[in-house]
Amino acid sequence: MDFSFTKLLVLLLILGAVLEANAAGQCVVESEALKMAPCIQAAQNANAPVSASCCNAVHKFSTDPACLCSVLLSKAAKASGIDPAIAISLPKRCQFSDRPVGYKCGAYTVP
């Protein structure tokens, strides 16, 4: 399977999940995962710089750490190559004082 075809297929699956979402105010994981696109490199490499656009995307989850957790552990994140062990550190790397320190996200804990 061609790499670009695989990416297109993942995008179509994500868009399909978004179109199926019907409840406002809920964490629609695949839709929220798309908003994390600016974070892909920083979520794959702990030494990569974290952009302002990534920090803006992550900060939107400060009041909903369960949603952030769901996004980081989602199929879309996995398909994008996001490493949850690294991605869980994004709020700290963005230097947010209001991050949910100690929040358990599967096998990971927000530092």
Backbone torsions as a table, in degrees:
resi	resn	phi	psi	omega
1	MET	NA	131.2	-179.9
2	ASP	-65.1	140.6	-177.0
3	PHE	-60.2	-43.7	-179.8
4	SER	-68.0	-33.2	176.1
5	PHE	-65.1	-38.7	178.3
6	THR	-62.6	-44.8	178.3
7	LYS	-61.9	-41.7	178.4
8	LEU	-62.8	-42.1	178.8
9	LEU	-62.6	-43.4	178.2
10	VAL	-62.2	-43.7	178.9
11	LEU	-61.0	-42.4	178.4
12	LEU	-64.2	-38.7	177.0
13	LEU	-64.5	-41.1	178.6
14	ILE	-64.3	-46.3	180.0
15	LEU	-62.4	-37.2	176.8
16	GLY	-62.0	-40.8	178.5
17	ALA	-66.1	-37.8	178.8
18	VAL	-64.8	-43.5	-179.1
19	LEU	-65.2	-27.1	179.0
20	GLU	-79.8	-16.6	-179.1
21	ALA	-65.5	136.4	-176.3
22	ASN	-129.9	-5.7	-175.8
23	ALA	-112.0	120.1	178.4
24	ALA	-69.2	145.9	177.3
25	GLY	84.6	-8.9	177.5
26	GLN	-86.3	158.9	174.6
27	CYS	-80.9	105.3	176.6
28	VAL	-93.2	96.2	-166.9
29	VAL	-52.5	-50.6	-175.8
30	GLU	-65.7	-35.4	177.0
31	SER	-67.7	-44.0	179.4
32	GLU	-66.7	-32.7	178.9
33	ALA	-62.7	-36.3	177.9
34	LEU	-61.4	-34.4	-179.3
35	LYS	-69.8	-15.6	-179.3
36	MET	-89.3	5.9	-178.3
37	ALA	-51.5	-39.6	179.6
38	PRO	-64.3	-10.1	-175.7
39	CYS	-99.6	-1.0	-170.8
40	ILE	-55.4	-49.6	-177.8
41	GLN	-65.5	-41.9	-179.8
42	ALA	-68.2	-24.7	179.5
43	ALA	-87.7	-5.0	176.9
44	GLN	-105.6	-21.9	-173.3
45	ASN	-139.5	114.4	-177.9
46	ALA	-63.9	-17.7	-179.8
47	ASN	-97.0	-4.3	179.2
48	ALA	-74.8	144.5	177.5
49	PRO	-67.2	149.6	178.7
50	VAL	-101.5	118.5	-176.4
51	SER	-74.2	160.7	176.6
52	ALA	-62.1	-37.2	179.7
53	SER	-67.2	-33.9	175.4
54	CYS	-66.2	-47.5	-179.2
55	CYS	-61.4	-37.1	176.4
56	ASN	-62.6	-41.8	178.9
57	ALA	-65.2	-42.9	-178.5
58	VAL	-68.4	-39.4	-176.0
59	HIS	-63.4	-26.8	178.4
60	LYS	-62.3	-18.2	179.9
61	PHE	-93.3	1.6	-174.3
62	SER	-60.6	-26.7	178.2
63	THR	-95.0	-2.6	-178.6
64	ASP	-140.4	68.5	-178.0
65	PRO	-62.3	-25.8	178.0
66	ALA	-64.9	-37.5	178.1
67	CYS	-67.7	-44.6	177.6
68	LEU	-57.6	-43.6	179.0
69	CYS	-60.3	-46.9	179.8
70	SER	-60.8	-39.4	178.8
71	VAL	-65.5	-47.0	-176.9
72	LEU	-65.1	-26.7	-179.7
73	LEU	-100.2	6.8	-174.3
74	SER	-74.8	163.5	175.4
75	LYS	-62.7	-37.0	179.8
76	ALA	-63.8	-42.4	178.5
77	ALA	-63.8	-43.8	179.4
78	LYS	-62.4	-42.5	-179.9
79	ALA	-65.3	-27.3	179.0
80	SER	-83.5	-5.9	179.5
81	GLY	86.9	13.7	179.3
82	ILE	-70.4	133.1	177.4
83	ASP	-98.1	109.4	-176.7
84	PRO	-58.3	-30.1	178.8
85	ALA	-64.6	-30.6	177.4
86	ILE	-89.0	-43.5	-176.7
87	ALA	-61.4	-31.3	-178.8
88	ILE	-63.6	-19.0	-179.9
89	SER	-87.1	-3.4	-176.8
90	LEU	-57.8	-44.6	178.6
91	PRO	-58.5	-37.7	178.6
92	LYS	-70.6	-43.3	-179.9
93	ARG	-64.9	-25.3	174.4
94	CYS	-83.3	-3.8	177.6
95	GLN	61.8	41.7	177.4
96	PHE	-81.8	124.0	177.7
97	SER	-77.3	-20.5	-178.5
98	ASP	-96.7	17.7	179.8
99	ARG	-69.5	152.9	-177.8
100	PRO	-81.0	69.8	-177.7
101	VAL	-54.8	131.6	177.8
102	GLY	87.3	-4.8	180.0
103	TYR	-65.0	129.8	-179.4
104	LYS	-85.5	129.2	-179.5
105	CYS	-128.2	86.6	-174.1
106	GLY	62.5	-124.3	179.7
107	ALA	-85.2	1.5	-175.0
108	TYR	-112.8	156.1	179.4
109	THR	-128.8	133.9	178.4
110	VAL	-66.0	121.8	179.9
111	PRO	-76.9	NA	NA
